[in-house]
Amino acid sequence: MPLEEFIRLYDAEGPFELIDGERIPKMPNVAGHDETSRTTFIALHLFTKERQLGEVMMESPFVLSYTANWVTGSRIPDVMFYRAERINAYKEANPDYKLKPYRRAAGARRARAP
């Protein structure tokens, strides 16, 4: 799927994951899941920020890979962590990063789906 279409559909129709070429809508969280995700996010955020280890995000779209502006898969993890050197390199290489989903850095290990 072209990156621009991925972003347009995400904005227009709401969050979804792209798995094996199929768009899977993100279901709303139930209260217990939300509490667990939020507690995990806060604990990791405070720990990593104090030690300047990187950044923690909550329910941010994450593109597994895109080349030539083509998205081949995406996930929306409850909580994800980017090491400081990786997030800084990503932001430096992508000055318009605020307009795009996060993506796996070149050479990074592939995230495993549950």
Secondary structure by P-SEA (a helix, b strand, c coil): ccaaaaaaaaaaccccccccccccccccccaaaaaaaaaaaaaaaaaaaaaccbbbbcccccccccccccccccccccbbbbcaaaaaaaaaaccccccccccccccccccccc
